[in-house]
């Protein structure tokens, strides 16, 4: 009886979606965590601090190939993804942080629009793929404060 009920439930698109979000953990959000900080309000549909960052296929270099972003990123570091603005990387140099300024490109622009990622914006991803810090304009001082005050790493 339970097997039939489970099979019937899993034949429903809404149940399949819920099960996928639960098992893959993309349905889990931490917006009220001390590790989730937003500098400025991003559009409501955009990924927010405490959300798992969406899966994307992007060019990380203007002359580079389209790549699966999560496969390309090192999950032992924090990742700073910068869209539609320069990264000012020299002031953010750290062994804990890898910085990626995503180039303007029609394919990238379409992929960012699909994922509701505005330009300009930036996202600091924790090693687990969740957004720790985000905002419209990158402020290097805010990234340093995040590492110092939220993570106690600097």
N, CA, C and O atoms as a GROMACS GRO file, in nm:
protein
  616
    1UNK      N    1   0.082  -0.120   0.000
    1UNK     CA    2   0.000   0.000   0.000
    1UNK      C    3   0.087   0.127   0.000
    1UNK      O    4   0.065   0.218  -0.080
    2UNK      N    5   0.186   0.131   0.090
    2UNK     CA    6   0.272   0.249   0.099
    2UNK      C    7   0.353   0.265  -0.030
    2UNK      O    8   0.375   0.378  -0.076
    3UNK      N    9   0.396   0.155  -0.088
    3UNK     CA   10   0.473   0.160  -0.212
    3UNK      C   11   0.391   0.222  -0.323
    3UNK      O   12   0.442   0.306  -0.398
    4UNK      N   13   0.264   0.184  -0.335
    4UNK     CA   14   0.176   0.240  -0.438
    4UNK      C   15   0.152   0.388  -0.414
    4UNK      O   16   0.152   0.468  -0.507
    5UNK      N   17   0.131   0.424  -0.287
    5UNK     CA   18   0.108   0.564  -0.254
    5UNK      C   19   0.231   0.648  -0.287
    5UNK      O   20   0.219   0.757  -0.343
    6UNK      N   21   0.349   0.598  -0.252
    6UNK     CA   22   0.473   0.669  -0.283
    6UNK      C   23   0.491   0.683  -0.434
    6UNK      O   24   0.528   0.790  -0.482
    7UNK      N   25   0.466   0.576  -0.508
    7UNK     CA   26   0.479   0.580  -0.654
    7UNK      C   27   0.382   0.681  -0.714
    7UNK      O   28   0.418   0.756  -0.805
    8UNK      N   29   0.258   0.684  -0.663
    8UNK     CA   30   0.160   0.781  -0.711
    8UNK      C   31   0.206   0.923  -0.680
    8UNK      O   32   0.200   1.011  -0.767
    9UNK      N   33   0.252   0.946  -0.558
    9UNK     CA   34   0.296   1.080  -0.519
    9UNK      C   35   0.414   1.126  -0.606
    9UNK      O   36   0.418   1.240  -0.650
   10UNK      N   37   0.510   1.036  -0.630
   10UNK     CA   38   0.628   1.073  -0.708
   10UNK      C   39   0.598   1.092  -0.856
   10UNK      O   40   0.683   1.141  -0.931
   11UNK      N   41   0.478   1.055  -0.900
   11UNK     CA   42   0.440   1.079  -1.039
   11UNK      C   43   0.392   1.223  -1.059
   11UNK      O   44   0.372   1.266  -1.172
   12UNK      N   45   0.374   1.294  -0.951
   12UNK     CA   46   0.330   1.434  -0.956
   12UNK      C   47   0.448   1.528  -0.968
   12UNK      O   48   0.546   1.514  -0.893
   13UNK      N   49   0.442   1.621  -1.060
   13UNK     CA   50   0.552   1.717  -1.081
   13UNK      C   51   0.582   1.797  -0.956
   13UNK      O   52   0.700   1.820  -0.924
   14UNK      N   53   0.482   1.840  -0.883
   14UNK     CA   54   0.506   1.922  -0.764
   14UNK      C   55   0.580   1.843  -0.657
   14UNK      O   56   0.667   1.897  -0.589
   15UNK      N   57   0.546   1.716  -0.641
   15UNK     CA   58   0.613   1.630  -0.542
   15UNK      C   59   0.757   1.603  -0.589
   15UNK      O   60   0.849   1.604  -0.508
   16UNK      N   61   0.775   1.579  -0.719
   16UNK     CA   62   0.910   1.557  -0.771
   16UNK      C   63   0.998   1.680  -0.746
   16UNK      O   64   1.113   1.666  -0.704
   17UNK      N   65   0.944   1.799  -0.770
   17UNK     CA   66   1.019   1.922  -0.747
   17UNK      C   67   1.056   1.939  -0.601
   17UNK      O   68   1.169   1.974  -0.569
   18UNK      N   69   0.961   1.914  -0.512
   18UNK     CA   70   0.988   1.924  -0.369
   18UNK      C   71   1.095   1.823  -0.326
   18UNK      O   72   1.187   1.857  -0.252
   19UNK      N   73   1.082   1.700  -0.374
   19UNK     CA   74   1.179   1.595  -0.338
   19UNK      C   75   1.318   1.632  -0.390
   19UNK      O   76   1.417   1.613  -0.319
   20UNK      N   77   1.326   1.683  -0.513
   20UNK     CA   78   1.456   1.721  -0.568
   20UNK      C   79   1.519   1.833  -0.487
   20UNK      O   80   1.637   1.826  -0.452
   21UNK      N   81   1.441   1.937  -0.455
   21UNK     CA   82   1.495   2.049  -0.377
   21UNK      C   83   1.541   2.004  -0.239
   21UNK      O   84   1.640   2.054  -0.186
   22UNK      N   85   1.470   1.910  -0.180
   22UNK     CA   86   1.506   1.861  -0.048
   22UNK      C   87   1.632   1.776  -0.052
   22UNK      O   88   1.725   1.798   0.026
   23UNK      N   89   1.637   1.680  -0.143
   23UNK     CA   90   1.753   1.590  -0.151
   23UNK      C   91   1.878   1.666  -0.196
   23UNK      O   92   1.987   1.642  -0.144
   24UNK      N   93   1.863   1.757  -0.293
   24UNK     CA   94   1.980   1.830  -0.345
   24UNK      C   95   2.019   1.948  -0.255
   24UNK      O   96   2.124   2.008  -0.275
   25UNK      N   97   1.937   1.980  -0.159
   25UNK     CA   98   1.957   2.087  -0.062
   25UNK      C   99   1.946   2.226  -0.124
   25UNK      O  100   1.981   2.324  -0.058
   26UNK      N  101   1.898   2.239  -0.248
   26UNK     CA  102   1.884   2.373  -0.304
   26UNK      C  103   1.761   2.444  -0.249
   26UNK      O  104   1.747   2.565  -0.268
   27UNK      N  105   1.674   2.373  -0.182
   27UNK     CA  106   1.557   2.435  -0.121
   27UNK      C  107   1.583   2.487   0.019
   27UNK      O  108   1.492   2.541   0.082
   28UNK      N  109   1.706   2.471   0.069
   28UNK     CA  110   1.740   2.516   0.203
   28UNK      C  111   1.795   2.657   0.195
   28UNK      O  112   1.880   2.686   0.110
   29UNK      N  113   1.749   2.745   0.282
   29UNK     CA  114   1.793   2.885   0.283
   29UNK      C  115   1.829   2.924   0.426
   29UNK      O  116   1.768   2.877   0.522
   30UNK      N  117   1.929   3.011   0.439
   30UNK     CA  118   1.974   3.059   0.569
   30UNK      C  119   1.972   3.212   0.575
   30UNK      O  120   2.075   3.271   0.610
   31UNK      N  121   1.863   3.278   0.544
   31UNK     CA  122   1.865   3.424   0.537
   31UNK      C  123   1.889   3.493   0.670
   31UNK      O  124   1.940   3.605   0.672
   32UNK      N  125   1.855   3.430   0.781
   32UNK     CA  126   1.869   3.495   0.912
   32UNK      C  127   1.998   3.455   0.984
   32UNK      O  128   2.021   3.497   1.097
   33UNK      N  129   2.081   3.376   0.919
   33UNK     CA  130   2.208   3.333   0.978
   33UNK      C  131   2.304   3.452   0.989
   33UNK      O  132   2.300   3.543   0.907
   34UNK      N  133   2.389   3.449   1.090
   34UNK     CA  134   2.494   3.551   1.104
   34UNK      C  135   2.592   3.544   0.988
   34UNK      O  136   2.666   3.640   0.965
   35UNK      N  137   2.594   3.434   0.916
   35UNK     CA  138   2.683   3.419   0.802
   35UNK      C  139   2.621   3.468   0.672
   35UNK      O  140   2.683   3.458   0.567
   36UNK      N  141   2.499   3.521   0.678
   36UNK     CA  142   2.427   3.568   0.559
   36UNK      C  143   2.411   3.719   0.568
   36UNK      O  144   2.334   3.770   0.649
   37UNK      N  145   2.485   3.791   0.483
   37UNK     CA  146   2.487   3.937   0.488
   37UNK      C  147   2.463   3.994   0.348
   37UNK      O  148   2.528   3.952   0.252
   38UNK      N  149   2.370   4.088   0.337
   38UNK     CA  150   2.346   4.160   0.212
   38UNK      C  151   2.380   4.307   0.233
   38UNK      O  152   2.333   4.369   0.328
   39UNK      N  153   2.462   4.362   0.142
   39UNK     CA  154   2.499   4.503   0.155
   39UNK      C  155   2.388   4.595   0.108
   39UNK      O  156   2.360   4.697   0.171
   40UNK      N  157   2.324   4.559   0.001
   40UNK     CA  158   2.215   4.639  -0.054
   40UNK      C  159   2.112   4.542  -0.109
   40UNK      O  160   2.144   4.432  -0.151
   41UNK      N  161   1.989   4.585  -0.108
   41UNK     CA  162   1.882   4.498  -0.155
   41UNK      C  163   1.901   4.467  -0.304
   41UNK      O  164   1.915   4.557  -0.386
   42UNK      N  165   1.901   4.339  -0.334
   42UNK     CA  166   1.901   4.295  -0.473
   42UNK      C  167   1.756   4.270  -0.512
   42UNK      O  168   1.670   4.258  -0.425
   43UNK      N  169   1.727   4.261  -0.642
   43UNK     CA  170   1.589   4.232  -0.681
   43UNK      C  171   1.538   4.106  -0.610
   43UNK      O  172   1.615   4.014  -0.581
   44UNK      N  173   1.410   4.102  -0.584
   44UNK     CA  174   1.349   3.995  -0.505
   44UNK      C  175   1.377   3.856  -0.562
   44UNK      O  176   1.399   3.762  -0.486
   45UNK      N  177   1.377   3.842  -0.695
   45UNK     CA  178   1.398   3.711  -0.756
   45UNK      C  179   1.546   3.673  -0.766
   45UNK      O  180   1.577   3.559  -0.800
   46UNK      N  181   1.636   3.766  -0.736
   46UNK     CA  182   1.779   3.737  -0.743
   46UNK      C  183   1.819   3.647  -0.627
   46UNK      O  184   1.754   3.647  -0.523
   47UNK      N  185   1.927   3.569  -0.645
   47UNK     CA  186   1.978   3.493  -0.529
   47UNK      C  187   2.011   3.591  -0.416
   47UNK      O  188   2.060   3.702  -0.441
   48UNK      N  189   1.983   3.550  -0.294
   48UNK     CA  190   2.002   3.635  -0.178
   48UNK      C  191   2.103   3.573  -0.082
   48UNK      O  192   2.137   3.455  -0.095
   49UNK      N  193   2.151   3.651   0.012
   49UNK     CA  194   2.239   3.599   0.116
   49UNK      C  195   2.166   3.487   0.189
   49UNK      O  196   2.051   3.503   0.230
   50UNK      N  197   2.235   3.374   0.205
   50UNK     CA  198   2.174   3.258   0.269
   50UNK      C  199   2.115   3.158   0.173
   50UNK      O  200   2.077   3.048   0.213
   51UNK      N  201   2.106   3.194   0.044
   51UNK     CA  202   2.056   3.101  -0.058
   51UNK      C  203   2.173   3.019  -0.113
   51UNK      O  204   2.287   3.063  -0.111
   52UNK      N  205   2.142   2.901  -0.162
   52UNK     CA  206   2.242   2.827  -0.237
   52UNK      C  207   2.254   2.896  -0.372
   52UNK      O  208   2.152   2.926  -0.436
   53UNK      N  209   2.377   2.922  -0.416
   53UNK     CA  210   2.396   2.991  -0.542
   53UNK      C  211   2.352   2.900  -0.657
   53UNK      O  212   2.379   2.780  -0.653
   54UNK      N  213   2.286   2.955  -0.758
   54UNK     CA  214   2.233   2.870  -0.865
   54UNK      C  215   2.343   2.810  -0.954
   54UNK      O  216   2.453   2.863  -0.965
   55UNK      N  217   2.309   2.699  -1.014
   55UNK     CA  218   2.396   2.632  -1.109
   55UNK      C  219   2.397   2.715  -1.236
   55UNK      O  220   2.292   2.752  -1.288
   56UNK      N  221   2.517   2.744  -1.288
   56UNK     CA  222   2.531   2.825  -1.409
   56UNK      C  223   2.634   2.764  -1.502
   56UNK      O  224   2.725   2.692  -1.459
   57UNK      N  225   2.619   2.794  -1.629
   57UNK     CA  226   2.722   2.763  -1.729
   57UNK      C  227   2.764   2.897  -1.788
   57UNK      O  228   2.685   2.964  -1.854
   58UNK      N  229   2.890   2.935  -1.762
   58UNK     CA  230   2.940   3.067  -1.800
   58UNK      C  231   3.080   3.059  -1.858
   58UNK      O  232   3.152   2.960  -1.839
   59UNK      N  233   3.118   3.164  -1.928
   59UNK     CA  234   3.258   3.186  -1.964
   59UNK      C  235   3.320   3.262  -1.848
   59UNK      O  236   3.270   3.369  -1.811
   60UNK      N  237   3.428   3.210  -1.790
   60UNK     CA  238   3.496   3.282  -1.682
   60UNK      C  239   3.602   3.375  -1.736
   60UNK      O  240   3.651   3.462  -1.664
   61UNK      N  241   3.640   3.357  -1.864
   61UNK     CA  242   3.733   3.446  -1.934
   61UNK      C  243   3.669   3.481  -2.067
   61UNK      O  244   3.597   3.400  -2.125
   62UNK      N  245   3.696   3.602  -2.115
   62UNK     CA  246   3.636   3.646  -2.241
   62UNK      C  247   3.667   3.550  -2.355
   62UNK      O  248   3.582   3.525  -2.440
   63UNK      N  249   3.789   3.496  -2.359
   63UNK     CA  250   3.828   3.405  -2.466
   63UNK      C  251   3.818   3.258  -2.425
   63UNK      O  252   3.868   3.170  -2.495
   64UNK      N  253   3.755   3.233  -2.313
   64UNK     CA  254   3.749   3.096  -2.260
   64UNK      C  255   3.624   3.022  -2.301
   64UNK      O  256   3.534   3.079  -2.362
   65UNK      N  257   3.620   2.894  -2.267
   65UNK     CA  258   3.502   2.812  -2.300
   65UNK      C  259   3.390   2.834  -2.198
   65UNK      O  260   3.413   2.888  -2.090
   66UNK      N  261   3.271   2.793  -2.235
   66UNK     CA  262   3.160   2.789  -2.141
   66UNK      C  263   3.184   2.672  -2.048
   66UNK      O  264   3.212   2.561  -2.093
   67UNK      N  265   3.174   2.697  -1.918
   67UNK     CA  266   3.204   2.595  -1.819
   67UNK      C  267   3.090   2.583  -1.718
   67UNK      O  268   3.015   2.678  -1.695
   68UNK      N  269   3.080   2.467  -1.659
   68UNK     CA  270   2.992   2.446  -1.545
   68UNK      C  271   3.060   2.517  -1.428
   68UNK      O  272   3.168   2.477  -1.386
   69UNK      N  273   2.997   2.620  -1.376
   69UNK     CA  274   3.060   2.704  -1.274
   69UNK      C  275   3.097   2.623  -1.149
   69UNK      O  276   3.207   2.640  -1.096
   70UNK      N  277   3.008   2.537  -1.102
   70UNK     CA  278   3.038   2.462  -0.980
   70UNK      C  279   3.152   2.362  -1.000
   70UNK      O  280   3.227   2.335  -0.906
   71UNK      N  281   3.166   2.307  -1.120
   71UNK     CA  282   3.278   2.218  -1.145
   71UNK      C  283   3.409   2.296  -1.152
   71UNK      O  284   3.514   2.245  -1.114
   72UNK      N  285   3.403   2.420  -1.199
   72UNK     CA  286   3.523   2.501  -1.216
   72UNK      C  287   3.573   2.562  -1.085
   72UNK      O  288   3.691   2.593  -1.072
   73UNK      N  289   3.484   2.580  -0.988
   73UNK     CA  290   3.523   2.644  -0.862
   73UNK      C  291   3.579   2.542  -0.764
   73UNK      O  292   3.534   2.427  -0.757
   74UNK      N  293   3.676   2.587  -0.688
   74UNK     CA  294   3.740   2.504  -0.586
   74UNK      C  295   3.657   2.513  -0.458
   74UNK      O  296   3.642   2.621  -0.401
   75UNK      N  297   3.603   2.400  -0.412
   75UNK     CA  298   3.515   2.403  -0.296
   75UNK      C  299   3.590   2.401  -0.163
   75UNK      O  300   3.530   2.373  -0.058
   76UNK      N  301   3.720   2.429  -0.166
   76UNK     CA  302   3.795   2.444  -0.042
   76UNK      C  303   3.827   2.591  -0.014
   76UNK      O  304   3.897   2.622   0.082
   77UNK      N  305   3.776   2.680  -0.099
   77UNK     CA  306   3.798   2.824  -0.084
   77UNK      C  307   3.664   2.898  -0.088
   77UNK      O  308   3.562   2.844  -0.132
   78UNK      N  309   3.666   3.020  -0.041
   78UNK     CA  310   3.556   3.112  -0.066
   78UNK      C  311   3.573   3.161  -0.208
   78UNK      O  312   3.685   3.176  -0.257
   79UNK      N  313   3.461   3.186  -0.275
   79UNK     CA  314   3.463   3.231  -0.414
   79UNK      C  315   3.391   3.364  -0.424
   79UNK      O  316   3.276   3.376  -0.383
   80UNK      N  317   3.458   3.463  -0.479
   80UNK     CA  318   3.395   3.593  -0.501
   80UNK      C  319   3.364   3.603  -0.650
   80UNK      O  320   3.454   3.607  -0.733
   81UNK      N  321   3.235   3.607  -0.682
   81UNK     CA  322   3.189   3.619  -0.820
   81UNK      C  323   3.144   3.762  -0.842
   81UNK      O  324   3.058   3.813  -0.770
   82UNK      N  325   3.202   3.826  -0.941
   82UNK     CA  326   3.174   3.968  -0.967
   82UNK      C  327   3.116   3.980  -1.107
   82UNK      O  328   3.174   3.932  -1.205
   83UNK      N  329   3.001   4.046  -1.116
   83UNK     CA  330   2.929   4.061  -1.242
   83UNK      C  331   2.910   4.208  -1.275
   83UNK      O  332   2.865   4.286  -1.191
   84UNK      N  333   2.945   4.248  -1.399
   84UNK     CA  334   2.916   4.382  -1.448
   84UNK      C  335   2.996   4.494  -1.384
   84UNK      O  336   2.951   4.609  -1.384
   85UNK      N  337   3.113   4.463  -1.329
   85UNK     CA  338   3.198   4.565  -1.265
   85UNK      C  339   3.337   4.507  -1.242
   85UNK      O  340   3.353   4.385  -1.238
   86UNK      N  341   3.437   4.593  -1.227
   86UNK     CA  342   3.571   4.540  -1.196
   86UNK      C  343   3.576   4.486  -1.054
   86UNK      O  344   3.501   4.530  -0.967
   87UNK      N  345   3.666   4.390  -1.031
   87UNK     CA  346   3.671   4.324  -0.900
   87UNK      C  347   3.759   4.395  -0.799
   87UNK      O  348   3.748   4.366  -0.680
   88UNK      N  349   3.847   4.486  -0.840
   88UNK     CA  350   3.939   4.551  -0.746
   88UNK      C  351   4.013   4.445  -0.665
   88UNK      O  352   4.022   4.454  -0.542
   89UNK      N  353   4.065   4.344  -0.735
   89UNK     CA  354   4.119   4.223  -0.672
   89UNK      C  355   4.242   4.247  -0.586
   89UNK      O  356   4.263   4.176  -0.489
   90UNK      N  357   4.323   4.345  -0.620
   90UNK     CA  358   4.448   4.362  -0.546
   90UNK      C  359   4.426   4.386  -0.398
   90UNK      O  360   4.507   4.343  -0.316
   91UNK      N  361   4.321   4.454  -0.362
   91UNK     CA  362   4.297   4.484  -0.221
   91UNK      C  363   4.229   4.367  -0.148
   91UNK      O  364   4.212   4.372  -0.026
   92UNK      N  365   4.191   4.262  -0.221
   92UNK     CA  366   4.122   4.149  -0.160
   92UNK      C  367   4.205   4.021  -0.160
   92UNK      O  368   4.153   3.913  -0.129
   93UNK      N  369   4.330   4.031  -0.195
   93UNK     CA  370   4.415   3.913  -0.205
   93UNK      C  371   4.417   3.836  -0.073
   93UNK      O  372   4.440   3.894   0.033
   94UNK      N  373   4.393   3.704  -0.081
   94UNK     CA  374   4.389   3.620   0.038
   94UNK      C  375   4.405   3.474  -0.004
   94UNK      O  376   4.363   3.435  -0.113
   95UNK      N  377   4.464   3.394   0.083
   95UNK     CA  378   4.474   3.250   0.058
   95UNK      C  379   4.338   3.182   0.069
   95UNK      O  380   4.320   3.070   0.021
   96UNK      N  381   4.242   3.248   0.133
   96UNK     CA  382   4.111   3.190   0.155
   96UNK      C  383   4.013   3.217   0.041
   96UNK      O  384   3.907   3.155   0.034
   97UNK      N  385   4.050   3.310  -0.048
   97UNK     CA  386   3.954   3.366  -0.143
   97UNK      C  387   4.004   3.353  -0.287
   97UNK      O  388   4.119   3.383  -0.316
   98UNK      N  389   3.916   3.308  -0.375
   98UNK     CA  390   3.942   3.310  -0.518
   98UNK      C  391   3.842   3.408  -0.580
   98UNK      O  392   3.723   3.405  -0.548
   99UNK      N  393   3.891   3.493  -0.669
   99UNK     CA  394   3.810   3.600  -0.726
   99UNK      C  395   3.788   3.574  -0.874
   99UNK      O  396   3.882   3.541  -0.948
  100UNK      N  397   3.663   3.590  -0.917
  100UNK     CA  398   3.627   3.565  -1.057
  100UNK      C  399   3.544   3.684  -1.106
  100UNK      O  400   3.431   3.705  -1.062
  101UNK      N  401   3.602   3.762  -1.198
  101UNK     CA  402   3.526   3.868  -1.262
  101UNK      C  403   3.469   3.807  -1.390
  101UNK      O  404   3.543   3.777  -1.483
  102UNK      N  405   3.340   3.790  -1.393
  102UNK     CA  406   3.274   3.725  -1.506
  102UNK      C  407   3.259   3.827  -1.619
  102UNK      O  408   3.198   3.932  -1.600
  103UNK      N  409   3.315   3.797  -1.737
  103UNK     CA  410   3.315   3.895  -1.846
  103UNK      C  411   3.177   3.915  -1.908
  103UNK      O  412   3.092   3.826  -1.905
  104UNK      N  413   3.159   4.033  -1.964
  104UNK     CA  414   3.039   4.059  -2.043
  104UNK      C  415   3.046   3.973  -2.169
  104UNK      O  416   3.149   3.968  -2.237
  105UNK      N  417   2.938   3.906  -2.199
  105UNK     CA  418   2.931   3.816  -2.312
  105UNK      C  419   2.783   3.786  -2.335
  105UNK      O  420   2.710   3.767  -2.238
  106UNK      N  421   2.737   3.781  -2.459
  106UNK     CA  422   2.595   3.754  -2.481
  106UNK      C  423   2.548   3.624  -2.415
  106UNK      O  424   2.438   3.620  -2.358
  107UNK      N  425   2.627   3.519  -2.421
  107UNK     CA  426   2.589   3.393  -2.357
  107UNK      C  427   2.584   3.407  -2.206
  107UNK      O  428   2.491   3.358  -2.142
  108UNK      N  429   2.685   3.474  -2.148
  108UNK     CA  430   2.685   3.498  -2.003
  108UNK      C  431   2.565   3.582  -1.962
  108UNK      O  432   2.498   3.552  -1.863
  109UNK      N  433   2.538   3.687  -2.040
  109UNK     CA  434   2.425   3.775  -2.007
  109UNK      C  435   2.293   3.697  -2.006
  109UNK      O  436   2.210   3.718  -1.919
  110UNK      N  437   2.275   3.608  -2.103
  110UNK     CA  438   2.152   3.528  -2.109
  110UNK      C  439   2.144   3.433  -1.990
  110UNK      O  440   2.038   3.415  -1.932
  111UNK      N  441   2.257   3.372  -1.954
  111UNK     CA  442   2.258   3.278  -1.841
  111UNK      C  443   2.232   3.351  -1.710
  111UNK      O  444   2.161   3.299  -1.623
  112UNK      N  445   2.289   3.470  -1.694
  112UNK     CA  446   2.265   3.548  -1.572
  112UNK      C  447   2.119   3.592  -1.564
  112UNK      O  448   2.059   3.589  -1.457
  113UNK      N  449   2.062   3.631  -1.677
  113UNK     CA  450   1.921   3.669  -1.678
  113UNK      C  451   1.832   3.550  -1.642
  113UNK      O  452   1.735   3.565  -1.568
  114UNK      N  453   1.866   3.431  -1.693
  114UNK     CA  454   1.790   3.310  -1.660
  114UNK      C  455   1.790   3.284  -1.510
  114UNK      O  456   1.690   3.240  -1.454
  115UNK      N  457   1.903   3.310  -1.445
  115UNK     CA  458   1.916   3.284  -1.301
  115UNK      C  459   1.880   3.406  -1.217
  115UNK      O  460   1.896   3.405  -1.095
  116UNK      N  461   1.830   3.513  -1.281
  116UNK     CA  462   1.789   3.636  -1.212
  116UNK      C  463   1.905   3.703  -1.137
  116UNK      O  464   1.886   3.760  -1.030
  117UNK      N  465   2.024   3.695  -1.193
  117UNK     CA  466   2.141   3.760  -1.133
  117UNK      C  467   2.158   3.896  -1.200
  117UNK      O  468   2.186   3.904  -1.319
  118UNK      N  469   2.142   4.003  -1.123
  118UNK     CA  470   2.150   4.137  -1.182
  118UNK      C  471   2.295   4.176  -1.210
  118UNK      O  472   2.389   4.120  -1.153
  119UNK      N  473   2.310   4.272  -1.298
  119UNK     CA  474   2.440   4.332  -1.324
  119UNK      C  475   2.426   4.482  -1.306
  119UNK      O  476   2.337   4.542  -1.367
  120UNK      N  477   2.506   4.544  -1.226
  120UNK     CA  478   2.618   4.488  -1.150
  120UNK      C  479   2.570   4.418  -1.022
  120UNK      O  480   2.466   4.452  -0.965
  121UNK      N  481   2.648   4.320  -0.982
  121UNK     CA  482   2.628   4.253  -0.853
  121UNK      C  483   2.753   4.174  -0.820
  121UNK      O  484   2.842   4.155  -0.903
  122UNK      N  485   2.759   4.127  -0.696
  122UNK     CA  486   2.866   4.037  -0.656
  122UNK      C  487   2.811   3.940  -0.554
  122UNK      O  488   2.715   3.969  -0.483
  123UNK      N  489   2.872   3.823  -0.550
  123UNK     CA  490   2.833   3.718  -0.457
  123UNK      C  491   2.958   3.654  -0.400
  123UNK      O  492   3.045   3.607  -0.474
  124UNK      N  493   2.968   3.653  -0.269
  124UNK     CA  494   3.074   3.580  -0.200
  124UNK      C  495   3.015   3.446  -0.160
  124UNK      O  496   2.926   3.439  -0.075
  125UNK      N  497   3.066   3.339  -0.221
  125UNK     CA  498   3.015   3.205  -0.192
  125UNK      C  499   3.102   3.138  -0.088
  125UNK      O  500   3.225   3.143  -0.095
  126UNK      N  501   3.037   3.076   0.007
  126UNK     CA  502   3.107   2.994   0.104
  126UNK      C  503   3.150   2.865   0.034
  126UNK      O  504   3.098   2.834  -0.073
  127UNK      N  505   3.242   2.788   0.092
  127UNK     CA  506   3.283   2.663   0.028
  127UNK      C  507   3.168   2.564   0.005
  127UNK      O  508   3.179   2.477  -0.082
  128UNK      N  509   3.058   2.575   0.080
  128UNK     CA  510   2.944   2.486   0.060
  128UNK      C  511   2.849   2.532  -0.050
  128UNK      O  512   2.746   2.470  -0.074
  129UNK      N  513   2.884   2.643  -0.119
  129UNK     CA  514   2.802   2.691  -0.231
  129UNK      C  515   2.692   2.786  -0.193
  129UNK      O  516   2.615   2.828  -0.279
  130UNK      N  517   2.682   2.822  -0.065
  130UNK     CA  518   2.580   2.918  -0.021
  130UNK      C  519   2.636   3.060  -0.026
  130UNK      O  520   2.756   3.081  -0.008
  131UNK      N  521   2.547   3.156  -0.049
  131UNK     CA  522   2.586   3.297  -0.055
  131UNK      C  523   2.605   3.349   0.088
  131UNK      O  524   2.512   3.347   0.168
  132UNK      N  525   2.726   3.394   0.116
  132UNK     CA  526   2.755   3.451   0.247
  132UNK      C  527   2.733   3.601   0.246
  132UNK      O  528   2.675   3.657   0.340
  133UNK      N  529   2.780   3.667   0.140
  133UNK     CA  530   2.773   3.812   0.129
  133UNK      C  531   2.736   3.845  -0.014
  133UNK      O  532   2.786   3.782  -0.107
  134UNK      N  533   2.649   3.943  -0.033
  134UNK     CA  534   2.612   3.983  -0.168
  134UNK      C  535   2.571   4.129  -0.169
  134UNK      O  536   2.546   4.190  -0.064
  135UNK      N  537   2.564   4.184  -0.288
  135UNK     CA  538   2.522   4.321  -0.304
  135UNK      C  539   2.530   4.364  -0.448
  135UNK      O  540   2.568   4.286  -0.536
  136UNK      N  541   2.495   4.488  -0.472
  136UNK     CA  542   2.500   4.540  -0.609
  136UNK      C  543   2.642   4.583  -0.644
  136UNK      O  544   2.698   4.536  -0.743
  137UNK      N  545   2.700   4.670  -0.566
  137UNK     CA  546   2.836   4.722  -0.592
  137UNK      C  547   2.934   4.658  -0.495
  137UNK      O  548   2.914   4.659  -0.374
  138UNK      N  549   3.041   4.603  -0.551
  138UNK     CA  550   3.144   4.540  -0.469
  138UNK      C  551   3.217   4.644  -0.386
  138UNK      O  552   3.268   4.743  -0.439
  139UNK      N  553   3.222   4.621  -0.256
  139UNK     CA  554   3.296   4.707  -0.164
  139UNK      C  555   3.403   4.619  -0.098
  139UNK      O  556   3.371   4.539  -0.010
  140UNK      N  557   3.529   4.634  -0.140
  140UNK     CA  558   3.635   4.549  -0.083
  140UNK      C  559   3.639   4.552   0.070
  140UNK      O  560   3.665   4.449   0.132
  141UNK      N  561   3.615   4.668   0.130
  141UNK     CA  562   3.615   4.678   0.276
  141UNK      C  563   3.508   4.590   0.339
  141UNK      O  564   3.529   4.534   0.446
  142UNK      N  565   3.393   4.578   0.273
  142UNK     CA  566   3.284   4.495   0.326
  142UNK      C  567   3.323   4.347   0.320
  142UNK      O  568   3.287   4.270   0.410
  143UNK      N  569   3.394   4.307   0.217
  143UNK     CA  570   3.439   4.167   0.207
  143UNK      C  571   3.538   4.139   0.319
  143UNK      O  572   3.530   4.035   0.384
  144UNK      N  573   3.630   4.231   0.343
  144UNK     CA  574   3.727   4.213   0.452
  144UNK      C  575   3.656   4.208   0.588
  144UNK      O  576   3.690   4.126   0.673
  145UNK      N  577   3.557   4.295   0.608
  145UNK     CA  578   3.481   4.294   0.734
  145UNK      C  579   3.406   4.162   0.751
  145UNK      O  580   3.396   4.110   0.862
  146UNK      N  581   3.352   4.108   0.642
  146UNK     CA  582   3.280   3.981   0.649
  146UNK      C  583   3.374   3.871   0.699
  146UNK      O  584   3.338   3.794   0.788
  147UNK      N  585   3.494   3.865   0.643
  147UNK     CA  586   3.591   3.764   0.687
  147UNK      C  587   3.630   3.786   0.833
  147UNK      O  588   3.652   3.690   0.907
  148UNK      N  589   3.639   3.910   0.872
  148UNK     CA  590   3.681   3.941   1.009
  148UNK      C  591   3.568   3.924   1.110
  148UNK      O  592   3.585   3.857   1.212
  149UNK      N  593   3.452   3.986   1.083
  149UNK     CA  594   3.344   3.991   1.181
  149UNK      C  595   3.253   3.868   1.179
  149UNK      O  596   3.214   3.819   1.285
  150UNK      N  597   3.218   3.817   1.061
  150UNK     CA  598   3.128   3.702   1.055
  150UNK      C  599   3.204   3.571   1.071
  150UNK      O  600   3.156   3.478   1.136
  151UNK      N  601   3.323   3.563   1.013
  151UNK     CA  602   3.396   3.437   1.010
  151UNK      C  603   3.513   3.431   1.108
  151UNK      O  604   3.565   3.324   1.138
  152UNK      N  605   3.552   3.548   1.158
  152UNK     CA  606   3.667   3.558   1.252
  152UNK      C  607   3.792   3.495   1.194
  152UNK      O  608   3.866   3.425   1.263
  153UNK      N  609   3.816   3.520   1.064
  153UNK     CA  610   3.930   3.461   0.994
  153UNK      C  611   4.044   3.560   0.970
  153UNK      O  612   4.155   3.517   0.939
  154UNK      N  613   4.020   3.688   0.982
  154UNK     CA  614   4.128   3.786   0.960
  154UNK      C  615   4.157   3.863   1.086
  154UNK      O  616   4.244   3.950   1.086
   0.00000   0.00000   0.00000
